[in-house]
Amino acid sequence: MGLAFCLVAGCGMASGWPGPWGYLLWSMLLLYGLVHACLLGHFLLFLWPAWLASLVLHRLRGRGRDA
């Protein structure tokens, strides 16, 4: 469950949708996912997919602007 929340939050943050309020929404979702992961004792297992998804989507958005 925590993994799903972290992945969705990472993708949402990287997409920038829906503007400044979106970051608040995605941050809350990411925080919930991280708390859930910490309670299960799998913090790093749940954190790296969110970071990786955010990094990949950020780079894809950057390429779209440069092209």
PyMOL Python script that loads the backbone (N, CA, C, O; Angstrom):
from pymol import cmd

cmd.read_pdbstr("""\
ATOM      1  N   MET A   1       0.825  -1.190   0.000  1.00  0.00           N
ATOM      2  CA  MET A   1       0.000   0.000   0.000  1.00  0.00           C
ATOM      3  C   MET A   1       0.876   1.263   0.000  1.00  0.00           C
ATOM      4  O   MET A   1       0.632   2.199  -0.761  1.00  0.00           O
ATOM      5  N   GLY A   2       1.882   1.270   0.853  1.00  0.00           N
ATOM      6  CA  GLY A   2       2.779   2.422   0.897  1.00  0.00           C
ATOM      7  C   GLY A   2       3.506   2.632  -0.415  1.00  0.00           C
ATOM      8  O   GLY A   2       3.728   3.767  -0.837  1.00  0.00           O
ATOM      9  N   LEU A   3       3.881   1.521  -1.069  1.00  0.00           N
ATOM     10  CA  LEU A   3       4.558   1.605  -2.357  1.00  0.00           C
ATOM     11  C   LEU A   3       3.670   2.277  -3.396  1.00  0.00           C
ATOM     12  O   LEU A   3       4.135   3.118  -4.165  1.00  0.00           O
ATOM     13  N   ALA A   4       2.408   1.911  -3.419  1.00  0.00           N
ATOM     14  CA  ALA A   4       1.478   2.502  -4.385  1.00  0.00           C
ATOM     15  C   ALA A   4       1.328   3.998  -4.149  1.00  0.00           C
ATOM     16  O   ALA A   4       1.340   4.772  -5.106  1.00  0.00           O
ATOM     17  N   PHE A   5       1.188   4.419  -2.906  1.00  0.00           N
ATOM     18  CA  PHE A   5       1.056   5.846  -2.607  1.00  0.00           C
ATOM     19  C   PHE A   5       2.311   6.610  -2.995  1.00  0.00           C
ATOM     20  O   PHE A   5       2.225   7.713  -3.535  1.00  0.00           O
ATOM     21  N   CYS A   6       3.490   6.029  -2.720  1.00  0.00           N
ATOM     22  CA  CYS A   6       4.740   6.702  -3.062  1.00  0.00           C
ATOM     23  C   CYS A   6       4.914   6.820  -4.573  1.00  0.00           C
ATOM     24  O   CYS A   6       5.364   7.857  -5.061  1.00  0.00           O
ATOM     25  N   LEU A   7       4.568   5.783  -5.313  1.00  0.00           N
ATOM     26  CA  LEU A   7       4.689   5.835  -6.770  1.00  0.00           C
ATOM     27  C   LEU A   7       3.743   6.866  -7.371  1.00  0.00           C
ATOM     28  O   LEU A   7       4.139   7.644  -8.238  1.00  0.00           O
ATOM     29  N   VAL A   8       2.507   6.873  -6.917  1.00  0.00           N
ATOM     30  CA  VAL A   8       1.531   7.843  -7.434  1.00  0.00           C
ATOM     31  C   VAL A   8       1.974   9.259  -7.090  1.00  0.00           C
ATOM     32  O   VAL A   8       1.889  10.159  -7.926  1.00  0.00           O
ATOM     33  N   ALA A   9       2.446   9.461  -5.861  1.00  0.00           N
ATOM     34  CA  ALA A   9       2.890  10.796  -5.452  1.00  0.00           C
ATOM     35  C   ALA A   9       4.116  11.238  -6.245  1.00  0.00           C
ATOM     36  O   ALA A   9       4.201  12.399  -6.645  1.00  0.00           O
ATOM     37  N   GLY A  10       5.066  10.336  -6.479  1.00  0.00           N
ATOM     38  CA  GLY A  10       6.259  10.680  -7.265  1.00  0.00           C
ATOM     39  C   GLY A  10       5.900  11.065  -8.684  1.00  0.00           C
ATOM     40  O   GLY A  10       6.434  12.038  -9.216  1.00  0.00           O
ATOM     41  N   CYS A  11       5.008  10.318  -9.302  1.00  0.00           N
ATOM     42  CA  CYS A  11       4.566  10.644 -10.662  1.00  0.00           C
ATOM     43  C   CYS A  11       3.804  11.953 -10.694  1.00  0.00           C
ATOM     44  O   CYS A  11       3.984  12.757 -11.609  1.00  0.00           O
ATOM     45  N   GLY A  12       2.957  12.173  -9.707  1.00  0.00           N
ATOM     46  CA  GLY A  12       2.182  13.411  -9.648  1.00  0.00           C
ATOM     47  C   GLY A  12       3.055  14.633  -9.462  1.00  0.00           C
ATOM     48  O   GLY A  12       2.827  15.666 -10.092  1.00  0.00           O
ATOM     49  N   MET A  13       4.058  14.522  -8.597  1.00  0.00           N
ATOM     50  CA  MET A  13       4.963  15.654  -8.381  1.00  0.00           C
ATOM     51  C   MET A  13       5.750  15.961  -9.646  1.00  0.00           C
ATOM     52  O   MET A  13       5.938  17.127  -9.994  1.00  0.00           O
ATOM     53  N   ALA A  14       6.202  14.941 -10.325  1.00  0.00           N
ATOM     54  CA  ALA A  14       6.977  15.145 -11.547  1.00  0.00           C
ATOM     55  C   ALA A  14       6.118  15.728 -12.667  1.00  0.00           C
ATOM     56  O   ALA A  14       6.616  16.482 -13.503  1.00  0.00           O
ATOM     57  N   SER A  15       4.845  15.387 -12.686  1.00  0.00           N
ATOM     58  CA  SER A  15       3.967  15.890 -13.747  1.00  0.00           C
ATOM     59  C   SER A  15       3.623  17.365 -13.556  1.00  0.00           C
ATOM     60  O   SER A  15       3.316  18.064 -14.521  1.00  0.00           O
ATOM     61  N   GLY A  16       3.673  17.838 -12.303  1.00  0.00           N
ATOM     62  CA  GLY A  16       3.350  19.234 -12.033  1.00  0.00           C
ATOM     63  C   GLY A  16       1.857  19.535 -12.070  1.00  0.00           C
ATOM     64  O   GLY A  16       1.457  20.698 -12.055  1.00  0.00           O
ATOM     65  N   TRP A  17       1.036  18.494 -12.119  1.00  0.00           N
ATOM     66  CA  TRP A  17      -0.411  18.690 -12.169  1.00  0.00           C
ATOM     67  C   TRP A  17      -0.980  18.698 -10.775  1.00  0.00           C
ATOM     68  O   TRP A  17      -0.518  17.891  -9.969  1.00  0.00           O
ATOM     69  N   PRO A  18      -1.900  19.494 -10.422  1.00  0.00           N
ATOM     70  CA  PRO A  18      -2.536  20.641 -11.079  1.00  0.00           C
ATOM     71  C   PRO A  18      -1.995  21.969 -10.584  1.00  0.00           C
ATOM     72  O   PRO A  18      -2.737  22.742  -9.978  1.00  0.00           O
ATOM     73  N   GLY A  19      -0.774  22.246 -10.814  1.00  0.00           N
ATOM     74  CA  GLY A  19      -0.185  23.523 -10.424  1.00  0.00           C
ATOM     75  C   GLY A  19       0.320  23.494  -8.982  1.00  0.00           C
ATOM     76  O   GLY A  19       0.604  22.424  -8.444  1.00  0.00           O
ATOM     77  N   PRO A  20       0.434  24.678  -8.353  1.00  0.00           N
ATOM     78  CA  PRO A  20       1.001  24.766  -6.997  1.00  0.00           C
ATOM     79  C   PRO A  20       0.230  23.941  -5.966  1.00  0.00           C
ATOM     80  O   PRO A  20       0.831  23.356  -5.065  1.00  0.00           O
ATOM     81  N   TRP A  21      -1.098  23.892  -6.093  1.00  0.00           N
ATOM     82  CA  TRP A  21      -1.878  23.109  -5.130  1.00  0.00           C
ATOM     83  C   TRP A  21      -1.621  21.624  -5.305  1.00  0.00           C
ATOM     84  O   TRP A  21      -1.791  20.850  -4.364  1.00  0.00           O
ATOM     85  N   GLY A  22      -1.215  21.221  -6.496  1.00  0.00           N
ATOM     86  CA  GLY A  22      -0.909  19.822  -6.746  1.00  0.00           C
ATOM     87  C   GLY A  22       0.255  19.341  -5.896  1.00  0.00           C
ATOM     88  O   GLY A  22       0.252  18.201  -5.430  1.00  0.00           O
ATOM     89  N   TYR A  23       1.259  20.204  -5.687  1.00  0.00           N
ATOM     90  CA  TYR A  23       2.403  19.800  -4.884  1.00  0.00           C
ATOM     91  C   TYR A  23       1.984  19.532  -3.438  1.00  0.00           C
ATOM     92  O   TYR A  23       2.528  18.635  -2.794  1.00  0.00           O
ATOM     93  N   LEU A  24       1.022  20.304  -2.924  1.00  0.00           N
ATOM     94  CA  LEU A  24       0.511  20.051  -1.585  1.00  0.00           C
ATOM     95  C   LEU A  24      -0.180  18.692  -1.531  1.00  0.00           C
ATOM     96  O   LEU A  24       0.038  17.910  -0.606  1.00  0.00           O
ATOM     97  N   LEU A  25      -1.008  18.422  -2.523  1.00  0.00           N
ATOM     98  CA  LEU A  25      -1.706  17.141  -2.594  1.00  0.00           C
ATOM     99  C   LEU A  25      -0.717  15.986  -2.697  1.00  0.00           C
ATOM    100  O   LEU A  25      -0.816  15.011  -1.952  1.00  0.00           O
ATOM    101  N   TRP A  26       0.240  16.095  -3.624  1.00  0.00           N
ATOM    102  CA  TRP A  26       1.200  15.003  -3.814  1.00  0.00           C
ATOM    103  C   TRP A  26       2.106  14.850  -2.601  1.00  0.00           C
ATOM    104  O   TRP A  26       2.486  13.733  -2.251  1.00  0.00           O
ATOM    105  N   SER A  27       2.460  15.963  -1.952  1.00  0.00           N
ATOM    106  CA  SER A  27       3.304  15.882  -0.759  1.00  0.00           C
ATOM    107  C   SER A  27       2.591  15.150   0.370  1.00  0.00           C
ATOM    108  O   SER A  27       3.192  14.342   1.079  1.00  0.00           O
ATOM    109  N   MET A  28       1.302  15.442   0.531  1.00  0.00           N
ATOM    110  CA  MET A  28       0.536  14.755   1.570  1.00  0.00           C
ATOM    111  C   MET A  28       0.432  13.266   1.265  1.00  0.00           C
ATOM    112  O   MET A  28       0.540  12.433   2.165  1.00  0.00           O
ATOM    113  N   LEU A  29       0.224  12.934  -0.004  1.00  0.00           N
ATOM    114  CA  LEU A  29       0.138  11.532  -0.404  1.00  0.00           C
ATOM    115  C   LEU A  29       1.473  10.820  -0.202  1.00  0.00           C
ATOM    116  O   LEU A  29       1.511   9.681   0.264  1.00  0.00           O
ATOM    117  N   LEU A  30       2.573  11.498  -0.555  1.00  0.00           N
ATOM    118  CA  LEU A  30       3.901  10.929  -0.359  1.00  0.00           C
ATOM    119  C   LEU A  30       4.182  10.735   1.132  1.00  0.00           C
ATOM    120  O   LEU A  30       4.725   9.707   1.536  1.00  0.00           O
ATOM    121  N   LEU A  31       3.813  11.723   1.943  1.00  0.00           N
ATOM    122  CA  LEU A  31       4.015  11.617   3.384  1.00  0.00           C
ATOM    123  C   LEU A  31       3.239  10.435   3.954  1.00  0.00           C
ATOM    124  O   LEU A  31       3.759   9.687   4.783  1.00  0.00           O
ATOM    125  N   TYR A  32       2.000  10.267   3.512  1.00  0.00           N
ATOM    126  CA  TYR A  32       1.203   9.123   3.971  1.00  0.00           C
ATOM    127  C   TYR A  32       1.884   7.806   3.573  1.00  0.00           C
ATOM    128  O   TYR A  32       1.967   6.875   4.374  1.00  0.00           O
ATOM    129  N   GLY A  33       2.366   7.741   2.338  1.00  0.00           N
ATOM    130  CA  GLY A  33       3.044   6.532   1.881  1.00  0.00           C
ATOM    131  C   GLY A  33       4.314   6.251   2.670  1.00  0.00           C
ATOM    132  O   GLY A  33       4.598   5.101   3.006  1.00  0.00           O
ATOM    133  N   LEU A  34       5.078   7.298   2.967  1.00  0.00           N
ATOM    134  CA  LEU A  34       6.315   7.119   3.727  1.00  0.00           C
ATOM    135  C   LEU A  34       6.038   6.693   5.161  1.00  0.00           C
ATOM    136  O   LEU A  34       6.738   5.838   5.705  1.00  0.00           O
ATOM    137  N   VAL A  35       5.014   7.290   5.775  1.00  0.00           N
ATOM    138  CA  VAL A  35       4.649   6.895   7.141  1.00  0.00           C
ATOM    139  C   VAL A  35       4.202   5.437   7.148  1.00  0.00           C
ATOM    140  O   VAL A  35       4.593   4.665   8.024  1.00  0.00           O
ATOM    141  N   HIS A  36       3.389   5.072   6.177  1.00  0.00           N
ATOM    142  CA  HIS A  36       2.929   3.688   6.077  1.00  0.00           C
ATOM    143  C   HIS A  36       4.120   2.750   5.902  1.00  0.00           C
ATOM    144  O   HIS A  36       4.171   1.686   6.520  1.00  0.00           O
ATOM    145  N   ALA A  37       5.081   3.143   5.060  1.00  0.00           N
ATOM    146  CA  ALA A  37       6.264   2.317   4.824  1.00  0.00           C
ATOM    147  C   ALA A  37       7.123   2.217   6.084  1.00  0.00           C
ATOM    148  O   ALA A  37       7.653   1.150   6.396  1.00  0.00           O
ATOM    149  N   CYS A  38       7.258   3.326   6.803  1.00  0.00           N
ATOM    150  CA  CYS A  38       8.068   3.305   8.026  1.00  0.00           C
ATOM    151  C   CYS A  38       7.432   2.401   9.081  1.00  0.00           C
ATOM    152  O   CYS A  38       8.130   1.687   9.800  1.00  0.00           O
ATOM    153  N   LEU A  39       6.117   2.438   9.164  1.00  0.00           N
ATOM    154  CA  LEU A  39       5.442   1.588  10.133  1.00  0.00           C
ATOM    155  C   LEU A  39       5.664   0.112   9.814  1.00  0.00           C
ATOM    156  O   LEU A  39       5.676  -0.732  10.710  1.00  0.00           O
ATOM    157  N   LEU A  40       5.839  -0.187   8.540  1.00  0.00           N
ATOM    158  CA  LEU A  40       6.096  -1.569   8.144  1.00  0.00           C
ATOM    159  C   LEU A  40       7.579  -1.922   8.213  1.00  0.00           C
ATOM    160  O   LEU A  40       7.953  -3.087   8.079  1.00  0.00           O
ATOM    161  N   GLY A  41       8.426  -0.903   8.424  1.00  0.00           N
ATOM    162  CA  GLY A  41       9.856  -1.149   8.504  1.00  0.00           C
ATOM    163  C   GLY A  41      10.525  -1.334   7.155  1.00  0.00           C
ATOM    164  O   GLY A  41      11.605  -1.919   7.076  1.00  0.00           O
ATOM    165  N   HIS A  42       9.898  -0.843   6.093  1.00  0.00           N
ATOM    166  CA  HIS A  42      10.462  -1.000   4.750  1.00  0.00           C
ATOM    167  C   HIS A  42      10.681   0.357   4.098  1.00  0.00           C
ATOM    168  O   HIS A  42      10.329   0.538   2.933  1.00  0.00           O
ATOM    169  N   PHE A  43      11.241   1.294   4.807  1.00  0.00           N
ATOM    170  CA  PHE A  43      11.363   2.673   4.345  1.00  0.00           C
ATOM    171  C   PHE A  43      12.079   2.779   3.001  1.00  0.00           C
ATOM    172  O   PHE A  43      11.544   3.374   2.066  1.00  0.00           O
ATOM    173  N   LEU A  44      13.272   2.215   2.890  1.00  0.00           N
ATOM    174  CA  LEU A  44      14.048   2.349   1.650  1.00  0.00           C
ATOM    175  C   LEU A  44      13.413   1.583   0.500  1.00  0.00           C
ATOM    176  O   LEU A  44      13.488   2.016  -0.650  1.00  0.00           O
ATOM    177  N   LEU A  45      12.799   0.469   0.795  1.00  0.00           N
ATOM    178  CA  LEU A  45      12.136  -0.318  -0.235  1.00  0.00           C
ATOM    179  C   LEU A  45      11.026   0.480  -0.909  1.00  0.00           C
ATOM    180  O   LEU A  45      10.802   0.342  -2.112  1.00  0.00           O
ATOM    181  N   PHE A  46      10.329   1.313  -0.137  1.00  0.00           N
ATOM    182  CA  PHE A  46       9.218   2.087  -0.674  1.00  0.00           C
ATOM    183  C   PHE A  46       9.656   3.446  -1.214  1.00  0.00           C
ATOM    184  O   PHE A  46       8.972   4.022  -2.060  1.00  0.00           O
ATOM    185  N   LEU A  47      10.787   3.965  -0.737  1.00  0.00           N
ATOM    186  CA  LEU A  47      11.200   5.306  -1.133  1.00  0.00           C
ATOM    187  C   LEU A  47      11.843   5.328  -2.513  1.00  0.00           C
ATOM    188  O   LEU A  47      11.570   6.255  -3.276  1.00  0.00           O
ATOM    189  N   TRP A  48      12.678   4.365  -2.876  1.00  0.00           N
ATOM    190  CA  TRP A  48      13.411   4.456  -4.139  1.00  0.00           C
ATOM    191  C   TRP A  48      12.523   4.408  -5.368  1.00  0.00           C
ATOM    192  O   TRP A  48      12.849   5.090  -6.340  1.00  0.00           O
ATOM    193  N   PRO A  49      11.407   3.647  -5.409  1.00  0.00           N
ATOM    194  CA  PRO A  49      10.580   3.700  -6.619  1.00  0.00           C
ATOM    195  C   PRO A  49       9.951   5.072  -6.856  1.00  0.00           C
ATOM    196  O   PRO A  49       9.824   5.505  -8.001  1.00  0.00           O
ATOM    197  N   ALA A  50       9.560   5.755  -5.784  1.00  0.00           N
ATOM    198  CA  ALA A  50       8.984   7.094  -5.929  1.00  0.00           C
ATOM    199  C   ALA A  50      10.041   8.062  -6.466  1.00  0.00           C
ATOM    200  O   ALA A  50       9.757   8.868  -7.351  1.00  0.00           O
ATOM    201  N   TRP A  51      11.244   7.980  -5.932  1.00  0.00           N
ATOM    202  CA  TRP A  51      12.313   8.855  -6.393  1.00  0.00           C
ATOM    203  C   TRP A  51      12.649   8.568  -7.852  1.00  0.00           C
ATOM    204  O   TRP A  51      12.833   9.491  -8.646  1.00  0.00           O
ATOM    205  N   LEU A  52      12.728   7.288  -8.201  1.00  0.00           N
ATOM    206  CA  LEU A  52      13.057   6.906  -9.568  1.00  0.00           C
ATOM    207  C   LEU A  52      11.979   7.357 -10.556  1.00  0.00           C
ATOM    208  O   LEU A  52      12.296   7.869 -11.629  1.00  0.00           O
ATOM    209  N   ALA A  53      10.713   7.170 -10.198  1.00  0.00           N
ATOM    210  CA  ALA A  53       9.610   7.604 -11.071  1.00  0.00           C
ATOM    211  C   ALA A  53       9.642   9.118 -11.247  1.00  0.00           C
ATOM    212  O   ALA A  53       9.440   9.615 -12.355  1.00  0.00           O
ATOM    213  N   SER A  54       9.891   9.848 -10.180  1.00  0.00           N
ATOM    214  CA  SER A  54       9.955  11.300 -10.254  1.00  0.00           C
ATOM    215  C   SER A  54      11.108  11.748 -11.156  1.00  0.00           C
ATOM    216  O   SER A  54      10.947  12.664 -11.962  1.00  0.00           O
ATOM    217  N   LEU A  55      12.260  11.106 -11.022  1.00  0.00           N
ATOM    218  CA  LEU A  55      13.425  11.452 -11.829  1.00  0.00           C
ATOM    219  C   LEU A  55      13.175  11.190 -13.309  1.00  0.00           C
ATOM    220  O   LEU A  55      13.481  12.037 -14.148  1.00  0.00           O
ATOM    221  N   VAL A  56      12.623  10.030 -13.636  1.00  0.00           N
ATOM    222  CA  VAL A  56      12.362   9.670 -15.031  1.00  0.00           C
ATOM    223  C   VAL A  56      11.353  10.633 -15.655  1.00  0.00           C
ATOM    224  O   VAL A  56      11.573  11.129 -16.761  1.00  0.00           O
ATOM    225  N   LEU A  57      10.263  10.899 -14.962  1.00  0.00           N
ATOM    226  CA  LEU A  57       9.250  11.800 -15.513  1.00  0.00           C
ATOM    227  C   LEU A  57       9.775  13.225 -15.651  1.00  0.00           C
ATOM    228  O   LEU A  57       9.428  13.923 -16.604  1.00  0.00           O
ATOM    229  N   HIS A  58      10.609  13.661 -14.710  1.00  0.00           N
ATOM    230  CA  HIS A  58      11.192  15.000 -14.794  1.00  0.00           C
ATOM    231  C   HIS A  58      12.085  15.117 -16.022  1.00  0.00           C
ATOM    232  O   HIS A  58      12.063  16.134 -16.717  1.00  0.00           O
ATOM    233  N   ARG A  59      12.863  14.088 -16.287  1.00  0.00           N
ATOM    234  CA  ARG A  59      13.743  14.108 -17.467  1.00  0.00           C
ATOM    235  C   ARG A  59      12.939  14.048 -18.757  1.00  0.00           C
ATOM    236  O   ARG A  59      13.288  14.703 -19.739  1.00  0.00           O
ATOM    237  N   LEU A  60      11.866  13.268 -18.760  1.00  0.00           N
ATOM    238  CA  LEU A  60      11.022  13.189 -19.957  1.00  0.00           C
ATOM    239  C   LEU A  60      10.355  14.534 -20.237  1.00  0.00           C
ATOM    240  O   LEU A  60      10.260  14.945 -21.394  1.00  0.00           O
ATOM    241  N   ARG A  61       9.900  15.214 -19.208  1.00  0.00           N
ATOM    242  CA  ARG A  61       9.303  16.538 -19.390  1.00  0.00           C
ATOM    243  C   ARG A  61      10.332  17.524 -19.908  1.00  0.00           C
ATOM    244  O   ARG A  61      10.011  18.371 -20.741  1.00  0.00           O
ATOM    245  N   GLY A  62      11.578  17.427 -19.422  1.00  0.00           N
ATOM    246  CA  GLY A  62      12.644  18.323 -19.872  1.00  0.00           C
ATOM    247  C   GLY A  62      12.967  18.115 -21.341  1.00  0.00           C
ATOM    248  O   GLY A  62      13.211  19.080 -22.066  1.00  0.00           O
ATOM    249  N   ARG A  63      12.972  16.875 -21.783  1.00  0.00           N
ATOM    250  CA  ARG A  63      13.240  16.588 -23.200  1.00  0.00           C
ATOM    251  C   ARG A  63      12.124  17.111 -24.088  1.00  0.00           C
ATOM    252  O   ARG A  63      12.381  17.573 -25.200  1.00  0.00           O
ATOM    253  N   GLY A  64      10.907  17.045 -23.618  1.00  0.00           N
ATOM    254  CA  GLY A  64       9.770  17.532 -24.393  1.00  0.00           C
ATOM    255  C   GLY A  64       9.835  19.034 -24.618  1.00  0.00           C
ATOM    256  O   GLY A  64       9.424  19.526 -25.669  1.00  0.00           O
ATOM    257  N   ARG A  65      10.346  19.760 -23.639  1.00  0.00           N
ATOM    258  CA  ARG A  65      10.463  21.208 -23.767  1.00  0.00           C
ATOM    259  C   ARG A  65      11.614  21.594 -24.690  1.00  0.00           C
ATOM    260  O   ARG A  65      11.515  22.561 -25.445  1.00  0.00           O
ATOM    261  N   ASP A  66      12.705  20.832 -24.627  1.00  0.00           N
ATOM    262  CA  ASP A  66      13.889  21.164 -25.431  1.00  0.00           C
ATOM    263  C   ASP A  66      13.696  20.835 -26.905  1.00  0.00           C
ATOM    264  O   ASP A  66      14.287  21.481 -27.770  1.00  0.00           O
ATOM    265  N   ALA A  67      12.883  19.847 -27.190  1.00  0.00           N
ATOM    266  CA  ALA A  67      12.713  19.400 -28.586  1.00  0.00           C
ATOM    267  C   ALA A  67      11.893  20.378 -29.402  1.00  0.00           C
ATOM    268  O   ALA A  67      11.660  20.148 -30.589  1.00  0.00           O
TER     269      ALA A  67
END
""", "prot")
cmd.dss("prot")
cmd.show_as("cartoon", "prot")
cmd.util.cbc("prot")
cmd.orient("prot")
